[in-house]
């Protein structure tokens, strides 16, 4: 039995790392699709995923609470994140949003009854410190930007915090429902994507200017839909269905690090001491969190 448990943990870790690797490419793809309004981009990608997942529609018959949870997570996360990026300076808003892995670690006892140790907290805090270095490229982003109205920026940071809270609680509630006997297959993520994608397209129609996709948009959009906005969500759910949320939350801080490294392919100036420091902090936090989770 212990060997079986270890195998399940390895599968969960592999799924989590694969999802994190795919999310790391999100910003790189976003640069290539920068002209596309954000709600249209997310709505199109999620809708594509939903249609691609239609062969599994027989597994979408889940309780309404499960569909509600999925839409809350996928749509709610992106909705508040984009509102945050509209109202607040992008760099610090993105940093506030990256509190979600720390929230997963800290909220795990409340949602799934997992015991929280100082090692879990230390790992998550080290990971967040690494995210600060990676996102700011060695500089702590200023939260008092003179270019943004104070009250407007404050609402933006509140939206970024809400986005982080939504993704953390969505991740943990999936585990909680399964533990309560409300099981749902990972294939149901296809339904979450389809409904959330249609809602995002509605937001585009209401909030954003019209945009016509070009031929150059086709390949990056397809890669985005298949990878960071598609397979990553399925892998993340599979990881949380099998693994320790505290450990997985700590590992998630690899995402901004991978993202920064990939962006460095376009901007070599991003490669320097900040990447080394971020690597040490994030990997160190992940090692501490992983060892704590294995106990």
BADO-552926 format. One record per residue: y, x, z of N, C-alpha, C in turn. Coordinates in steps of 0.2 Angstrom, whole numbers, plus 2048, in hexadecimal, padded with zeros to 3 digits. Layout:
YXZYXZYXZ/...
//
This chain:
7FA804800800800800806804800/80780A80480D80E80480E8117FD/8088137FA8098157F380C8107EE/80A80A7EF80C8047EB8148037EC/8168047F381D8037F48218087F1/81E80E7F18228147EE8238137E7/81E8107E481E80F7DC82380A7DB/8238057DF8287FF7DE82F8027DF/8308077E483780A7E583980E7DF/8348127DC8358167D68378127D0/83480C7CF8368087CA83D8057CB/83F8037D18458017D284B8067D1/84980C7D384E8117D284F8137CB/8498137C784A8147C084E80F7BC/84D8087BE8518037BB8588047BD/85A8057C38618067C686480C7C2/8618117C18648177BE8658167B7/8608127B48618107AC86780C7AC/8688077B086E8027B08748067B1/87480B7B587A80F7B787C8137B1/8778167AE87881A7A887B8167A2/8798107A187B80C79C88380A79E/8848087A488B8067A688F80C7A5/88D8127A68918187A589481979E/891816799893816793898810791/89980C79689E8067958A5808793/8A880D7978AF80F7958AF81278F/8AA81678D8AA81A7878AA815781/8A68107818A680B77C8AC80777C/8AF8067828B58027838BB80577F/8BB80C77F8C081077B8C080E774/8BA80D7718B980C76A8BA805768/8BB80076E8BC7F976C8C27F7770/8C77FC7718CD7FB7758D17F6772/8D17F576B8D57F07688D37E8769/8CD7E876C8CA7E176D8CC7DE774/8CF7D87748D17D577A8CB7D577F/8CC7D77868C67D878A8C27D278B/8C57CC78C8C07C678D8BC7C5786/8C07C67808BC7C577A8B67CA77A/8B87D077C8B27D577C8AC7D4780/8AE7D27868A87D078B8A57CA789/8A97C57878A67BF7858A17BF77F/8A47C377A89F7C47748997C8776/89A7CD77A8947D177C88F7CD77F/8917CA78588C7C67898897C0785/88D7BD78088A7B877C8857BA777/8867C07758817C477087B7C5774/87C7C777B8767C977F8727C2780/8767BD7828727B678386E7B477D/8717B577786D7B37718677B7770/8687BE7718637C277085D7C1775/85F7BE77B85A7BD7808577B677F/8597B277A8567AB77984E7AB778/84B7B07768437B07768407AF77D/8447B07828427B07898447A978C/8477A578884A79F78B84579B78F/83F79B78E83A79879283A79A79A/83D7A079B83E7A27A28447A17A5/84979D7A184F79C7A484F7957A8/84A7927A984978C7AD84978E7B4/84F78F7B78507917BE85478C7C1/85478C7C88587887CC8607897CA/8647837CB86B7837C986E7897CE/86C78A7D486F78F7D886F7967D5/8697977D186879E7CE86D79F7C8/86E7997C487279A7BF87A79B7C1/87B7977C78827987CA88379F7CC/87E7A27CF87F7A87D28807AD7CC/87C7AC7C687D7B17C18847B07BE/8867AA7BD88D7AA7BA8927AC7BF/8917AB7C58967AE7CA8967B57CA/8907B97C98907C07C88937C37C2/8907C07BC8927C37B68997C17B3/89A7BB7B48A17B87B28A67BA7B7/8A57B97BD8AA7BA7C28AC7C17C3/8A77C67C28A97CD7C38AE7CF7BD/8AC7CD7B78B07CF7B18B77CB7B2/8B77C57B38BD7C17B48C27C47B8/8C07C67BE8C57C87C38C77D07C2/8C27D37BF8C37DA7BD8C97DA7B7/8C87D67B28CD7D67AD8D47D47AF/8D47CF7B48DA7CD7B78DE7D27BB/8D97D67BE8DC7DC7C28DF7E17BD/8DC7E27B88DE7E77B38E57E57AF/8E67DE7AF8EC7DC7AD8F27DC7B1/8F07DC7B88F67DB7BD8F77E27C0/8F37E77C18F37ED7C58F27F37C0/8F57F97C28F37FF7BE8EC8007BD/8E98017B78E28017B68DE8067BB/8E180C7BC8DD8117BF8DC80F7C6/8E180E7CA8DF80C7D18DB8057D2/8DD8007CD8D97FA7CD8D27FB7CC/8D08007C78C98027C68C68057CC/8CA8097D08C780C7D68C68077DB/8CA8027DC8C97FC7E18C37F97DF/8C27F77D88BC7F47D68B57F87D7/8B67FE7D88B08027D98AE8037E1/8B17FE7E48AF7FD7EB8A87F97EB/8A67F67E58A07F27E689A7F57E8/8987FC7E68927FF7E98938007F0/8998017F38998027FA8987FB7FD/89B7F67FA89A7EF7FD8927ED7FD/88F7EF7F88877EE7F88847F17FE/8867F77FF8837FB8058857F780B/88B7F680C88D7F381388B7EC814/88B7E880E8897E180F8817E080F/87D7E580E8767E480E8737E1814/8757E381A8737E08208747D9821/87A7D781E87C7D081F8787CB81A/8777CE8148747CA80F86C7CA80F/8697D080F8627D180F85F7D4815/8637D481B8607D682185E7DE821/8607E281C85F7E981C8627ED822/85F7F18258627F582B8677FA828/86D7FA82A8727FF82787280582C/87180B82A87281182E87881582C/87A81A83087F81E82E87F822828/87882382687782782087882381A/87781C81A879818815880818814/88481781988B81781988E81D816/88B82381988E82A81788C82B80F/88782980D88582980688A825802/88B81F80489081B80089781D800/8998208068A08228068A1829802/89C82D80289C8337FE89C8317F6/89882C7F58988297EE89F8277EC/8A28237F08A98207EF8AE8267EE/8AE82B7F28B28317F28B18347EB/8AB8357E98A98387E28AD8337DC/8AC82D7DD8AF8287D88B78297D8/8BA82A7DE8C182C7DE8C38327DA/8BF8377DB8C083D7D78BF83D7D0/8B98397CE8B88387C78BD8347C3/8BE82E7C68C382A7C38CA82C7C2/8CC8307C88D38337C88D38397C5/8CE83C7C38CD8437C08D18487C4/8CF8487CB8D284C7D08D884A7D3/8DB8447D18E18427D48DF83B7D7/8E283A7DD8E18337E08E682E7DD/8E38297DA8E88247D68ED8217DB/8F38217D98F881E7DD8F88167DD/8F88147E38F880C7E38FF8097E4/90480E7E390B80C7E490F80D7DD/90C80B7D890F80C7D19158097D0/91A80D7CE92180B7CD9218067C6/91C8077C291C8047BC91A7FC7BC/9177FB7C29157F47C39187F17C9/91A7EA7C891D7E67CE9187E67D3/91B7E77D99177E87DF9127E27E1/9157DC7E09117D67E290C7D57DC/90E7D67D69097D57D19037DA7D1/9057E17D38FF7E67D48FB7E47DA/8FE7E17DF8FA7DF7E58F57DA7E3/8F77D57DF8F27D07DD8ED7D37D9/8EF7D87D58EA7DB7D18E57DF7D5/8E77E27DA8E27E57DE8DE7E07E2/8E17DB7E48DD7D57E78D77D37E2/8D97D27DC8D47D07D78CF7D57D6/8D17DC7D68CC7E17D58C77E17DB/8CA7E07E18C57DF7E78C17D97E7/8C37D47E48BF7CE7E38B97CF7DF/8BB7D37D98B67D47D48B07D97D7/8B27DE7DB8AD7E27DF8A97DE7E4/8AC7D97E78A97D57EC8A47D17E8/8A67CE7E38A17C97DF89B7CD7DC/89C7D37DA8967D77D78917D97DD/8947DB7E28907DD7E888C7D77EB/8907D17EC88C7CB7EE8877C87E9/8897C87E38847C67DE87E7CA7DE/87F7D17DE8797D57DF8747D47E5/8787D37EA8747D27F18717CB7F1/8757C67EE8727BF7EF86C7BE7EB/86B7C27E58657C17E185F7C47E5/8607C97E985B7CB7EE8597C67F3/85F7C37F685E7BE7FB85A7B87F9/85C7B57F38587AF7F08517B17EF/84F7B77EC8487B87EB8457B97F2/8487BB7F78457BC7FE8447B5801/8487B07FF8487A98028437A57FD/83F7A87F983B7A57F583D7A17EE/8447A27ED8477A07E78467A57E2/8417A67DF83F7AB7DA8427A97D3/8447AF7D08467AE7C98457B47C5/8437B37BF8417B97BB8477BD7B8/8467C37B784C7C77B584E7C47AE/84A7C17AA84B7BE7A48517B97A4/8527B67AA8577B17AB85E7B47AA/85F7BB7AA8657BE7A98687BC7A2/8637BB79E8667B879786A7B2798/8687AD79C86C7A779D8727A97A0/8727AD7A58787AF7A887D7B27A3/87B7B679F87F7B979A8827B4795/87E7B07938807AB78E8857A6790/8847A479688979F79A8907A379B/88F7A979E8957AD7A08997AF799/8957B17948987B378E89C7AD78B/89A7A778B89E7A17898A47A078D/8A37A17938A97A07988AE7A5796/8AC7AC7958B17B17938B47B078D/8B17AD7888B47AB7828B97A6783/8B87A17878BC79C7898C379F78C/8C27A47908C87A77938CC7AB78E/8C87AE7898CB7B17838D07AC780/8CD7A677E8D17A177A8D779F77E/8D679F7858DC79C7898E17A278B/8DF7A878B8E37AD78E8E57B378A/8E17B47848E27BA7808E47B8779/8E87BD7768E97BB76F8E37BB76A/8E47B87658DE7B87608DD7BF75D/8D67C075C8D57C77598CF7C6754/8CF7CA74E8CA7C97498C67D074A/8C07D074B8BC7D674B8BC7D9744/8BB7E07448BB7E473E8B47E673D/8B37E97388AC7EC7368AB7F273B/8B07F673D8B07FB7418AE7F9748/8AF7F374A8AD7F07518A67EF751/8A27EE74C89C7EB74C8977EF750/8967F674E8917FA7518937FB759/8997FD75B89A7FE7628997F7766/89B7F17638997EB7668927EA767/88E7EB7628877EA7628847EF768/8867F57688847FA76D8867F8774/88C7F577588E7F277B88A7ED77D/8887E87798847E277B87D7E477D/87A7E97798737EA77A8737EF780/8787F37828777F878787B7F578E/8817F878F8857F67958867EF797/8877EB7928887E47938817E0792/87C7E37918757DF7908707E2794/86C7E77918677EA7958687EC79C/86F7EF79D8707F17A48707EB7A9/8727E57A78717E07AC86A7DE7AE/8667DE7A985F7DD7AA85C7E27AE/85D7E87AD85B7EE7B185D7EE7B8/8647EC7B98677EB7C08637E67C4/8627E07C185E7DB7C48577DD7C6/8547E17C184D7E37C284D7E87C8/8527EC7C98527F17CE8537EE7D5/8587E97D58597E67DB8537E17DD/8507DF7D984A7DA7DA8447DE7DE/8457E57DD83F7E97DF8417EE7E4/8487F07E484A7F67E884E7F47EE/8517FA7F18557FA7F785C7F97F5/85F7F47F78667F37F486B7F87F7/86A7FB7FD86E80080086D8077FC/8678087FA86780E7F686980D7EF/8688087EC86A8067E58728067E5/8758037EA87C8037EA87F80A7EB/87C80F7EE87F8167EE87E8197E8/8788187E487781B7DE87C8197D9/87F8137DA8848107D588A8147D4/88C8187D889181C7D88908227D2/88A8227D088A8277CA88D8247C4/88E81D7C489181A7BE89881D7BC/89D81D7C08A38207BE8A38287BC/89E82B7BF89D8327BE89B8337B6/89582F7B589382F7AE89882D7A9/89C8287AB8A18257A68A682B7A5/8A882E7AA8AD8347A98AB8397A5/8A483B7A68A18407A28A183E79B/89F83879989F8367928A683678F/8AB8337938B28337908B483A78F/8B183F7938B38467928B184978B/8AC8457878AA8477818B084677C/8B584177D8BB8407798C184477C/8C18457838C68497868C484F78A/8C28557878BF85A78B8C385C791/8CA85A7918CE85C7978CB85979E/8C785479D8C48507A38BE8547A6/8BC8597A28B785E7A58BA8637A9/8B98647AF8BC8697B38BA8687BB/8BD86B7BF8BB86B7C68BA8647C9/8BE85F7C78BD8587CA8B68557C8/8B38577C28AD8547C08A88587C5/8A885E7C68A48627CB8A485F7D2/8AA85E7D48AB85B7DB8A88547DB/8A98507D68A78497D689F8497D6/89C84E7D289584E7D18928507D8/8958547DB8928567E28928507E7/89884D7E78998477EC8948427EA/8948407E489083A7E288983B7E2/8868417E087F8437E087D8447E8/8828477EC8808487F38808417F6/88483D7F58848367F887E8327F6/87C8337EF8768307ED86F8327F0/86F8397F186983C7F586983A7FC/86F8397FF86F83780686D830806/87082C80286E824802867823800/8648277FB85D8267F98588287FF/85A82E80285583080885582B80D/85B82880F85C82381485881D812/85981B80C85581580A84E81580A/84B81C80984481D80984181D810/84581D81584281D81C84081681F/
//
